[in-house]
Amino acid sequence: MSANGTFEIVATDGEARRGRLTTAHGVVETPVFMPVGTQATVKTLEPRDLEGLGASIILSNTYHLLVRPGPEIIETCGGLHRFMGWNGPILTDSGGFQVFSLAKLRKMTDDGVAFNSHVDGRRLFLGPKESMGMQRVLGSDVAMCFDECPPYPCDPRYARRSVERTLQWARRCREEPRAEGQLVFGIDQGGDDAELRAYCARELAAMDFDGYAVGGVSVGEPEDVLVREMEYGVAALPREKPRYVMGLGDLWQICEGVERGVDMFDCVMPTRHARNGTAFTRDGPYPVKAGEYKADDRPIDPSCECYACRNFPRAYIRHLLNVGEILGVRLLTIHNIHTYLSFMKEMREAIAAGSFAAWKAEQRRRLRA
């Protein structure tokens, strides 16, 4: 790690590790799940809700904050932490994935990507300099290198060009000025190609970033390919630095990642699915909006201790969701985030106790029955 922060591995169980990442805004115990606050908010939750749920770090989105409200307003307000009233660590993605998702609106060159705003169609440009500049204004604790996220499936020649471009951009990102105390993570790409993933990881490691991510996963590939990509990427990354798999939110897949030495995860699943009426439990998800729960007086999850489960029956939350009351989404979001964060806490405890393999086997029985 650079002088801006430290990462300490405090316990291991096989390849699974329990770690401690120190940032400018606090300490993050790993493995960790980061709730996603795309537009400077985790939807329907206040910062004090997140604190009460035990969130130690959240993720925000460089692309969306560039489009709205723009860097000038956030800078005027003193940076992203002050703008959104969150005093804990923040990781900002680089905008690379959003550029990937805007394929029909973009033109890519070796300098970056010109694209049309998804909001008003105005022409914008985002490259290594612009991405790092925006993240510097945001003042995030962890900034991600600007990268190219290839699609799945991907032609091998395109994958090779994509990796070379990602490495070229990583070198430029490495040289850009940072916000005070800001860490920078490189992103490994290479699709489902072990050799290409290893090559990209070795080149990034030589640049000595503060941490590393495995990118280009969870972009439509089947689960066996996803796990393989994760394994290929992690295997060649430095063991002493934090490792992050981007956009991975299935609880069982998180187990698979931790077993392979991954420390950090993020995904919109718990919040997006809450808006669609789906509850995540330790025994898998189910649709609270379904008719069978119309008169169900049980909590969302009888084994859960979150505020929603302690105070309200399924029937009430289903009613709120079906009549369009925002409280229903809020309560279900509280529950889903609690489920994820308590899952990660249990996982950390299992690693520290040397019982991760047995704990993971139990999760497989419950989540994949």
KEKE-3310 file (N, C-alpha, C; in steps of 0.2 Angstrom, whole numbers, plus 5000, padded with zeros to 4 digits):
npx = (5004:5002:5008:4996:4986:4983:4984:4980:4982:4973:4969:4969:4961:4964:4963:4955:4953:4954:4954:4960:4957:4964:4958:4957:4945:4942:4942:4940:4933:4937:4932:4921:4905:4900:4887:4878:4878:4874:4870:4875:4868:4862:4848:4833:4838:4845:4861:4862:4855:4863:4874:4868:4865:4877:4886:4902:4908:4904:4899:4900:4896:4906:4903:4889:4888:4896:4888:4876:4876:4887:4904:4907:4897:4898:4911:4910:4902:4911:4916:4912:4909:4904:4894:4885:4883:4889:4901:4909:4921:4922:4921:4924:4919:4926:4919:4920:4912:4900:4902:4904:4891:4884:4886:4880:4880:4892:4909:4925:4942:4960:4962:4951:4934:4921:4904:4886:4876:4866:4855:4852:4857:4868:4885:4899:4915:4926:4940:4956:4962:4951:4942:4950:4952:4938:4936:4945:4940:4928:4934:4935:4939:4944:4949:4945:4954:4952:4945:4943:4929:4926:4914:4903:4900:4917:4927:4943:4954:4949:4948:4961:4966:4958:4963:4976:4973:4967:4978:4986:4978:4978:4991:4992:4982:4989:4998:4991:4986:4980:4966:4968:4975:4969:4967:4971:4965:4970:4963:4960:4958:4952:4943:4937:4950:4963:4977:4978:4972:4981:4992:4988:4986:4999:5006:4999:5002:5015:5014:5012:4999:4987:4978:4968:4957:4946:4939:4925:4917:4902:4894:4884:4888:4888:4887:4898:4908:4909:4914:4926:4933:4935:4943:4954:4958:4961:4971:4984:4986:4994:4996:4997:4990:4974:4960:4947:4931:4922:4905:4898:4886:4878:4874:4880:4889:4898:4903:4911:4920:4927:4932:4942:4951:4946:4943:4934:4917:4903:4887:4871:4861:4854:4847:4841:4833:4825:4817:4809:4802:4807:4814:4829:4835:4843:4841:4839:4831:4814:4798:4791:4780:4771:4755:4753:4757:4748:4741:4750:4757:4770:4787:4798:4809:4810:4821:4829:4835:4833:4827:4815:4810:4809:4798:4787:4774:4775:4763:4760:4771:4770:4758:4761:4770:4762:4753:4761:4768:4782:4788:4787:4797:4808:4808:4810:4823:4831:4830:4836:4849:4854:4854:4864:4875:4876:4878:4891:4898:4897:4904:4917:4919:4919:4931:4941:4939:4944:4935:4929:4927:4918:4907:4905:4900:4888:4881:4880:4871:4860:4857:4858:4849)
npy = (4994:5012:5027:5032:5023:5007:4990:4975:4958:4949:4936:4920:4907:4893:4899:4910:4926:4936:4953:4970:4986:5001:5018:5035:5039:5030:5013:4998:4982:4967:4951:4962:4969:4981:4992:5000:5016:5024:5037:5046:5042:5028:5020:5025:5025:5034:5041:5038:5027:5018:5018:5012:5000:4994:4997:4999:5005:5012:5013:5024:5032:5037:5040:5043:5054:5063:5066:5071:5079:5085:5090:5103:5107:5097:5100:5113:5110:5104:5092:5074:5067:5076:5082:5072:5068:5058:5050:5040:5028:5029:5021:5025:5020:5020:5024:5016:5004:5009:5015:5004:4999:5008:5006:5008:5022:5027:5031:5024:5028:5027:5037:5038:5039:5045:5050:5050:5058:5048:5055:5068:5068:5076:5078:5070:5067:5054:5049:5042:5053:5062:5054:5051:5064:5068:5059:5064:5076:5072:5066:5053:5039:5027:5026:5021:5014:5020:5009:4997:4988:4973:4964:4949:4935:4936:4941:4933:4941:4954:4954:4954:4966:4975:4972:4977:4991:4994:4992:5002:5014:5012:5015:5029:5033:5031:5041:5052:5066:5064:5065:5071:5058:5048:5032:5021:5009:4996:4988:4972:4964:4953:4943:4927:4920:4913:4915:4928:4935:4933:4939:4953:4955:4954:4964:4975:4973:4977:4990:4994:4997:5003:4993:4980:4976:4963:4964:4965:4954:4946:4950:4944:4932:4913:4905:4896:4901:4914:4911:4905:4916:4925:4917:4916:4929:4933:4924:4929:4941:4952:4945:4953:4964:4972:4964:4965:4960:4966:4971:4960:4951:4940:4930:4917:4916:4926:4919:4910:4918:4923:4911:4910:4920:4934:4950:4961:4967:4972:4977:4980:4972:4970:4982:4985:4974:4975:4986:4980:4971:4960:4949:4946:4932:4921:4909:4910:4920:4928:4932:4945:4952:4943:4935:4925:4929:4938:4939:4936:4935:4934:4939:4947:4938:4926:4923:4935:4950:4963:4980:4981:4967:4965:4973:4973:4964:4952:4954:4967:4974:4969:4975:4988:4989:4985:4995:5005:5013:5021:5018:5004:5000:5005:4998:4985:4987:4990:4978:4969:4974:4973:4959:4956:4962:4956:4943:4944:4948:4936:4928:4933:4930:4916:4914:4919:4910:4898:4890:4891:4883:4873:4882:4888:4876:4875:4886:4883:4873:4879:4890:4885:4874)
npz = (5000:4997:5006:5009:5015:5023:5021:5030:5033:5044:5047:5040:5031:5022:5006:5009:5017:5031:5033:5035:5030:5029:5028:5022:5028:5038:5044:5036:5038:5031:5023:5013:5009:4999:4999:4986:4981:4969:4963:4973:4984:4993:4988:4995:5008:5022:5027:5041:5042:5036:5044:5055:5051:5050:5039:5032:5021:5006:4989:4975:4959:4946:4933:4933:4942:4936:4925:4931:4947:4941:4941:4946:4955:4965:4970:4974:4985:4994:4991:4989:5001:5010:5003:5002:5015:5021:5032:5031:5023:5005:4989:4973:4957:4940:4929:4918:4917:4914:4902:4895:4895:4888:4874:4862:4861:4860:4856:4854:4857:4858:4867:4875:4878:4868:4871:4871:4883:4893:4898:4893:4880:4877:4871:4878:4885:4891:4898:4904:4911:4913:4920:4932:4936:4939:4950:4959:4962:4968:4979:4984:4994:4989:4972:4956:4942:4925:4914:4900:4898:4892:4882:4885:4875:4870:4856:4854:4849:4850:4864:4868:4863:4871:4883:4882:4880:4892:4900:4895:4899:4912:4916:4913:4922:4934:4935:4937:4947:4964:4976:4993:5003:4995:4988:4975:4964:4952:4938:4933:4917:4904:4901:4899:4898:4904:4902:4897:4907:4918:4912:4911:4925:4930:4924:4929:4942:4942:4941:4954:4961:4974:4977:4969:4956:4950:4935:4922:4925:4928:4918:4910:4908:4910:4926:4929:4921:4925:4938:4935:4928:4939:4947:4938:4937:4951:4955:4950:4955:4967:4983:4995:4994:4994:4986:4974:4967:4955:4954:4959:4966:4970:4984:4986:4976:4981:4991:4984:4979:4990:4995:4986:4988:4988:4993:4993:4988:4977:4973:4965:4968:4981:4983:4971:4969:4980:4976:4967:4974:4980:4993:5001:5009:5021:5016:5003:4990:4989:4982:4990:4986:4981:4979:4989:5001:5006:5018:5027:5043:5047:5050:5037:5036:5048:5055:5056:5062:5059:5058:5050:5051:5064:5067:5058:5048:5034:5027:5028:5022:5010:5006:5006:4996:4985:4984:4980:4990:4996:5008:5009:5000:5006:5019:5014:5008:5019:5026:5016:5014:5027:5028:5019:5025:5037:5033:5028:5040:5047:5039:5040:5053:5053:5045:5054:5064:5058:5052:5039:5028:5033:5036:5023:5017:5023:5019:5006:5006:5011:5002:4989:4989)
capx = (5000:5005:5007:4989:4982:4986:4980:4983:4978:4974:4968:4968:4958:4965:4964:4950:4957:4951:4958:4958:4959:4963:4957:4957:4939:4940:4944:4935:4935:4936:4928:4916:4901:4899:4881:4879:4875:4875:4870:4877:4863:4859:4841:4828:4842:4849:4867:4862:4852:4868:4878:4865:4865:4884:4890:4908:4911:4899:4901:4897:4897:4909:4899:4882:4889:4899:4882:4872:4875:4893:4910:4907:4893:4901:4917:4907:4899:4916:4917:4906:4907:4900:4888:4879:4882:4892:4907:4914:4924:4918:4924:4921:4921:4929:4914:4922:4907:4894:4904:4903:4884:4882:4889:4877:4880:4899:4915:4931:4948:4965:4962:4946:4927:4916:4898:4881:4873:4859:4850:4850:4860:4874:4891:4904:4921:4928:4946:4959:4963:4944:4940:4954:4950:4932:4937:4949:4935:4924:4937:4933:4944:4947:4947:4947:4957:4948:4947:4938:4926:4924:4907:4904:4906:4922:4932:4950:4958:4946:4950:4968:4966:4955:4968:4982:4970:4966:4985:4988:4975:4980:4998:4990:4979:4994:5002:4987:4986:4975:4964:4972:4973:4965:4970:4970:4965:4970:4957:4962:4953:4955:4938:4938:4956:4968:4984:4977:4970:4987:4997:4985:4987:5006:5007:4996:5006:5022:5013:5011:4993:4986:4974:4967:4950:4944:4933:4923:4913:4894:4891:4880:4891:4885:4890:4904:4912:4910:4919:4933:4936:4937:4949:4960:4961:4964:4977:4990:4986:4998:4993:4998:4985:4966:4957:4940:4928:4917:4898:4896:4881:4875:4878:4884:4895:4902:4907:4916:4925:4931:4936:4948:4955:4944:4941:4929:4912:4898:4882:4865:4855:4849:4843:4836:4828:4820:4812:4805:4798:4811:4817:4834:4836:4849:4839:4838:4826:4808:4794:4786:4774:4767:4748:4753:4759:4743:4738:4755:4759:4777:4791:4801:4813:4809:4828:4832:4835:4833:4821:4809:4808:4807:4792:4781:4773:4775:4757:4760:4776:4767:4753:4764:4773:4757:4750:4766:4770:4789:4790:4788:4804:4813:4809:4813:4830:4834:4831:4841:4856:4855:4855:4870:4880:4876:4881:4898:4901:4897:4910:4923:4920:4921:4938:4945:4939:4946:4929:4926:4925:4911:4902:4903:4896:4881:4878:4878:4865:4854:4856:4857:4845)
capy = (5000:5018:5030:5034:5019:5001:4984:4970:4952:4947:4929:4916:4900:4892:4906:4915:4930:4942:4959:4977:4991:5008:5023:5042:5040:5025:5006:4993:4975:4963:4952:4967:4970:4988:4995:5004:5023:5026:5044:5049:5039:5021:5022:5025:5025:5039:5039:5035:5020:5013:5017:5008:4993:4992:4998:5002:5008:5012:5014:5029:5031:5042:5042:5047:5060:5068:5069:5075:5086:5088:5091:5110:5107:5093:5103:5119:5108:5102:5085:5069:5065:5082:5083:5067:5068:5051:5051:5034:5027:5029:5019:5027:5016:5024:5025:5011:4999:5013:5016:4997:4998:5013:5004:5011:5029:5029:5030:5023:5028:5026:5042:5038:5037:5050:5046:5054:5057:5045:5059:5073:5067:5080:5074:5070:5063:5052:5045:5041:5060:5064:5049:5052:5071:5068:5056:5068:5081:5068:5065:5046:5035:5023:5028:5015:5016:5019:5003:4995:4982:4969:4960:4942:4932:4941:4938:4934:4947:4960:4954:4956:4974:4978:4972:4982:4998:4994:4994:5009:5018:5011:5019:5036:5034:5030:5047:5058:5068:5062:5069:5069:5051:5044:5026:5020:5002:4994:4983:4966:4962:4947:4939:4920:4918:4913:4918:4935:4938:4933:4944:4959:4956:4955:4971:4980:4973:4980:4997:4995:5001:5001:4987:4978:4973:4959:4967:4961:4948:4947:4954:4940:4925:4908:4905:4893:4905:4919:4909:4904:4922:4927:4913:4917:4936:4933:4920:4932:4947:4952:4943:4957:4970:4971:4962:4967:4958:4972:4970:4953:4952:4934:4928:4911:4918:4930:4914:4907:4923:4923:4905:4911:4926:4940:4954:4966:4965:4977:4975:4984:4967:4970:4988:4985:4969:4978:4990:4975:4967:4953:4949:4941:4929:4917:4903:4912:4926:4926:4938:4947:4955:4938:4934:4920:4933:4944:4939:4932:4939:4933:4944:4945:4932:4925:4923:4941:4955:4970:4984:4979:4961:4966:4977:4973:4957:4952:4956:4975:4976:4967:4980:4995:4988:4984:5002:5010:5017:5021:5015:4997:4999:5007:4993:4980:4989:4989:4971:4966:4977:4969:4952:4955:4964:4951:4937:4946:4948:4929:4925:4935:4927:4910:4914:4920:4904:4893:4886:4894:4878:4871:4888:4888:4871:4876:4891:4880:4869:4884:4894:4881:4868)
capz = (5000:4998:5012:5010:5018:5024:5021:5034:5033:5051:5048:5034:5031:5015:5002:5012:5021:5035:5032:5038:5025:5033:5023:5025:5032:5042:5043:5033:5039:5025:5017:5014:5004:4998:4996:4980:4980:4962:4962:4979:4989:4993:4987:5000:5014:5024:5030:5048:5041:5034:5050:5060:5048:5050:5033:5033:5015:5001:4982:4971:4952:4943:4927:4934:4945:4931:4921:4936:4946:4938:4946:4949:4961:4971:4972:4978:4992:4998:4990:4989:5008:5013:4998:5003:5022:5023:5034:5031:5017:4999:4983:4967:4951:4936:4923:4913:4916:4911:4895:4892:4895:4883:4868:4856:4861:4861:4851:4858:4855:4863:4872:4880:4875:4867:4871:4872:4889:4893:4901:4888:4874:4875:4870:4883:4884:4897:4897:4911:4914:4915:4926:4938:4938:4942:4956:4963:4964:4972:4985:4987:4998:4984:4966:4952:4936:4920:4910:4895:4900:4886:4882:4884:4874:4867:4851:4857:4847:4854:4871:4868:4862:4876:4889:4881:4881:4899:4903:4893:4903:4919:4917:4913:4928:4939:4935:4938:4954:4968:4982:4998:5006:4990:4986:4968:4962:4945:4936:4929:4912:4900:4900:4901:4896:4910:4901:4896:4914:4921:4909:4913:4932:4931:4921:4934:4949:4941:4942:4961:4964:4981:4977:4962:4955:4944:4931:4916:4927:4929:4912:4906:4907:4915:4933:4929:4917:4930:4944:4932:4927:4945:4949:4934:4939:4958:4955:4948:4959:4973:4989:5000:4992:4994:4980:4973:4961:4954:4952:4960:4972:4973:4990:4985:4972:4985:4995:4979:4978:4996:4995:4981:4991:4986:4999:4992:4983:4977:4968:4966:4969:4987:4983:4965:4970:4985:4973:4963:4979:4982:4999:5001:5015:5021:5013:4996:4989:4987:4980:4995:4982:4978:4983:4995:5007:5007:5025:5031:5048:5049:5047:5031:5038:5055:5059:5055:5068:5056:5060:5047:5053:5071:5068:5053:5045:5027:5024:5028:5017:5003:5005:5004:4989:4980:4983:4978:4995:4996:5014:5008:4997:5011:5024:5011:5007:5025:5027:5011:5016:5033:5026:5016:5029:5042:5030:5028:5046:5049:5035:5043:5060:5051:5043:5060:5068:5055:5050:5033:5024:5035:5035:5016:5015:5026:5015:4999:5008:5012:4996:4983:4990)
cpx = (5004:5005:5000:4985:4986:4981:4983:4979:4979:4972:4967:4965:4958:4967:4960:4954:4952:4956:4956:4961:4958:4963:4957:4950:4937:4943:4938:4938:4933:4936:4923:4912:4899:4892:4882:4875:4876:4875:4870:4871:4862:4852:4837:4832:4845:4856:4867:4859:4858:4873:4875:4865:4873:4888:4896:4911:4905:4902:4897:4899:4900:4905:4893:4883:4892:4893:4878:4875:4881:4898:4910:4903:4895:4907:4915:4905:4904:4918:4911:4904:4902:4894:4883:4879:4884:4899:4912:4917:4920:4923:4920:4923:4923:4924:4915:4916:4901:4896:4902:4895:4881:4885:4886:4877:4887:4903:4921:4937:4954:4966:4957:4939:4923:4909:4892:4878:4867:4854:4847:4853:4866:4880:4896:4910:4924:4934:4950:4960:4956:4942:4943:4953:4944:4932:4941:4944:4930:4927:4936:4940:4948:4944:4949:4950:4952:4950:4942:4935:4923:4917:4909:4898:4911:4927:4939:4954:4956:4948:4957:4969:4963:4960:4974:4979:4969:4973:4987:4985:4977:4987:4996:4987:4984:4997:4997:4987:4979:4972:4968:4970:4970:4970:4967:4971:4966:4965:4960:4956:4956:4949:4939:4944:4961:4974:4983:4976:4977:4992:4994:4987:4995:5008:5005:5000:5012:5021:5012:5005:4992:4982:4972:4960:4950:4938:4931:4919:4906:4892:4887:4882:4888:4890:4897:4909:4914:4915:4926:4936:4938:4943:4955:4963:4964:4970:4984:4990:4990:4994:4992:4993:4978:4964:4949:4937:4922:4910:4895:4892:4877:4878:4882:4890:4900:4906:4912:4921:4930:4935:4943:4952:4953:4942:4935:4924:4907:4893:4875:4859:4851:4845:4838:4831:4822:4814:4807:4801:4801:4815:4823:4834:4841:4847:4837:4832:4819:4804:4789:4779:4769:4760:4748:4754:4754:4741:4744:4758:4766:4781:4794:4805:4813:4816:4832:4830:4834:4827:4815:4806:4806:4800:4786:4781:4774:4769:4757:4765:4773:4762:4756:4767:4768:4753:4754:4768:4778:4792:4791:4795:4809:4814:4812:4821:4833:4835:4836:4848:4858:4857:4862:4876:4881:4880:4889:4902:4902:4903:4916:4925:4922:4928:4942:4945:4942:4941:4926:4923:4918:4906:4900:4898:4889:4878:4876:4871:4859:4852:4855:4854:4841)
cpy = (5006:5021:5032:5030:5012:4995:4978:4964:4949:4940:4926:4909:4897:4898:4911:4919:4935:4947:4965:4982:4998:5013:5030:5043:5034:5018:5002:4986:4971:4955:4957:4967:4978:4990:5000:5011:5027:5034:5048:5047:5032:5022:5020:5026:5031:5037:5036:5028:5015:5012:5012:5001:4990:4993:5001:5006:5007:5014:5019:5028:5037:5045:5046:5053:5065:5071:5073:5074:5089:5090:5098:5110:5103:5097:5109:5116:5104:5094:5080:5067:5070:5083:5078:5065:5061:5052:5045:5033:5027:5026:5021:5023:5022:5027:5020:5006:5003:5014:5010:4997:5003:5012:5007:5019:5031:5028:5030:5024:5027:5031:5042:5037:5043:5047:5052:5053:5053:5049:5064:5073:5071:5076:5075:5066:5061:5047:5044:5048:5062:5060:5051:5059:5071:5065:5060:5073:5078:5067:5058:5043:5030:5025:5022:5018:5015:5013:5002:4988:4978:4965:4953:4939:4938:4938:4939:4940:4954:4960:4956:4964:4977:4978:4977:4989:4999:4996:5000:5015:5018:5015:5026:5038:5035:5037:5053:5060:5065:5067:5067:5062:5046:5038:5025:5012:5001:4989:4978:4964:4956:4942:4932:4917:4919:4916:4925:4938:4938:4938:4951:4960:4957:4962:4976:4980:4977:4988:4999:4999:4999:4995:4986:4975:4968:4962:4963:4955:4950:4952:4949:4933:4920:4908:4902:4897:4911:4917:4908:4911:4925:4923:4915:4924:4936:4930:4924:4939:4947:4950:4948:4964:4968:4969:4962:4964:4963:4969:4963:4953:4946:4931:4922:4912:4922:4924:4911:4912:4923:4917:4906:4917:4933:4944:4959:4965:4971:4975:4979:4979:4969:4976:4988:4980:4971:4982:4986:4970:4961:4954:4944:4938:4924:4910:4905:4918:4923:4933:4940:4950:4949:4937:4930:4923:4938:4944:4936:4937:4938:4938:4942:4939:4931:4925:4930:4946:4962:4974:4982:4972:4961:4969:4976:4966:4958:4955:4964:4977:4975:4973:4986:4994:4988:4991:5007:5015:5016:5018:5007:4995:5000:5001:4987:4981:4988:4982:4968:4968:4973:4962:4951:4957:4959:4945:4938:4945:4940:4926:4927:4932:4919:4909:4914:4914:4898:4888:4888:4888:4875:4876:4888:4882:4872:4881:4888:4876:4873:4888:4891:4874:4867)
cpz = (5000:5005:5014:5014:5019:5023:5025:5034:5040:5052:5041:5036:5024:5012:5005:5017:5025:5035:5035:5033:5029:5027:5026:5029:5036:5040:5041:5034:5033:5027:5018:5008:5004:4995:4991:4980:4974:4961:4969:4985:4988:4993:4993:5007:5016:5027:5037:5047:5040:5040:5054:5057:5048:5044:5034:5027:5010:4994:4978:4964:4949:4937:4928:4938:4941:4927:4925:4943:4942:4943:4950:4955:4967:4974:4977:4985:4996:4997:4991:4997:5011:5009:5000:5011:5025:5025:5034:5024:5011:4993:4977:4961:4946:4930:4918:4911:4912:4904:4891:4890:4890:4876:4862:4856:4861:4855:4855:4854:4860:4869:4877:4876:4875:4867:4872:4879:4888:4895:4896:4881:4872:4875:4875:4882:4891:4896:4904:4914:4917:4921:4932:4941:4942:4949:4961:4966:4969:4979:4988:4990:4993:4977:4961:4945:4930:4915:4905:4898:4894:4887:4883:4880:4870:4862:4855:4855:4850:4861:4872:4868:4868:4882:4888:4882:4888:4903:4902:4898:4910:4921:4917:4920:4934:4940:4936:4945:4957:4973:4988:5002:5001:4988:4979:4966:4954:4944:4931:4924:4909:4899:4902:4898:4901:4908:4900:4903:4918:4919:4912:4921:4934:4929:4926:4940:4948:4942:4950:4963:4971:4982:4970:4962:4949:4941:4925:4918:4928:4924:4907:4905:4912:4921:4933:4926:4922:4936:4941:4931:4933:4948:4945:4936:4946:4958:4954:4951:4965:4979:4995:4999:4992:4986:4980:4967:4961:4951:4954:4967:4974:4979:4989:4981:4976:4989:4990:4979:4984:4997:4991:4983:4989:4993:4999:4987:4983:4972:4970:4968:4975:4986:4977:4966:4975:4981:4968:4967:4981:4988:4998:5008:5015:5018:5006:4996:4988:4986:4986:4992:4980:4983:4989:5001:5009:5014:5029:5036:5051:5047:5040:5031:5045:5059:5059:5061:5065:5059:5057:5049:5060:5072:5063:5050:5038:5024:5023:5023:5010:5001:5003:4997:4983:4979:4981:4984:4996:5003:5013:5005:5002:5016:5020:5010:5013:5027:5022:5013:5022:5032:5023:5021:5035:5040:5030:5035:5049:5045:5038:5050:5058:5049:5049:5064:5065:5052:5044:5029:5026:5035:5028:5014:5017:5022:5008:5001:5008:5006:4990:4984:4984)
residu = (MET:SER:ALA:ASN:GLY:THR:PHE:GLU:ILE:VAL:ALA:THR:ASP:GLY:GLU:ALA:ARG:ARG:GLY:ARG:LEU:THR:THR:ALA:HIS:GLY:VAL:VAL:GLU:THR:PRO:VAL:PHE:MET:PRO:VAL:GLY:THR:GLN:ALA:THR:VAL:LYS:THR:LEU:GLU:PRO:ARG:ASP:LEU:GLU:GLY:LEU:GLY:ALA:SER:ILE:ILE:LEU:SER:ASN:THR:TYR:HIS:LEU:LEU:VAL:ARG:PRO:GLY:PRO:GLU:ILE:ILE:GLU:THR:CYS:GLY:GLY:LEU:HIS:ARG:PHE:MET:GLY:TRP:ASN:GLY:PRO:ILE:LEU:THR:ASP:SER:GLY:GLY:PHE:GLN:VAL:PHE:SER:LEU:ALA:LYS:LEU:ARG:LYS:MET:THR:ASP:ASP:GLY:VAL:ALA:PHE:ASN:SER:HIS:VAL:ASP:GLY:ARG:ARG:LEU:PHE:LEU:GLY:PRO:LYS:GLU:SER:MET:GLY:MET:GLN:ARG:VAL:LEU:GLY:SER:ASP:VAL:ALA:MET:CYS:PHE:ASP:GLU:CYS:PRO:PRO:TYR:PRO:CYS:ASP:PRO:ARG:TYR:ALA:ARG:ARG:SER:VAL:GLU:ARG:THR:LEU:GLN:TRP:ALA:ARG:ARG:CYS:ARG:GLU:GLU:PRO:ARG:ALA:GLU:GLY:GLN:LEU:VAL:PHE:GLY:ILE:ASP:GLN:GLY:GLY:ASP:ASP:ALA:GLU:LEU:ARG:ALA:TYR:CYS:ALA:ARG:GLU:LEU:ALA:ALA:MET:ASP:PHE:ASP:GLY:TYR:ALA:VAL:GLY:GLY:VAL:SER:VAL:GLY:GLU:PRO:GLU:ASP:VAL:LEU:VAL:ARG:GLU:MET:GLU:TYR:GLY:VAL:ALA:ALA:LEU:PRO:ARG:GLU:LYS:PRO:ARG:TYR:VAL:MET:GLY:LEU:GLY:ASP:LEU:TRP:GLN:ILE:CYS:GLU:GLY:VAL:GLU:ARG:GLY:VAL:ASP:MET:PHE:ASP:CYS:VAL:MET:PRO:THR:ARG:HIS:ALA:ARG:ASN:GLY:THR:ALA:PHE:THR:ARG:ASP:GLY:PRO:TYR:PRO:VAL:LYS:ALA:GLY:GLU:TYR:LYS:ALA:ASP:ASP:ARG:PRO:ILE:ASP:PRO:SER:CYS:GLU:CYS:TYR:ALA:CYS:ARG:ASN:PHE:PRO:ARG:ALA:TYR:ILE:ARG:HIS:LEU:LEU:ASN:VAL:GLY:GLU:ILE:LEU:GLY:VAL:ARG:LEU:LEU:THR:ILE:HIS:ASN:ILE:HIS:THR:TYR:LEU:SER:PHE:MET:LYS:GLU:MET:ARG:GLU:ALA:ILE:ALA:ALA:GLY:SER:PHE:ALA:ALA:TRP:LYS:ALA:GLU:GLN:ARG:ARG:ARG:LEU:ARG:ALA)
# end
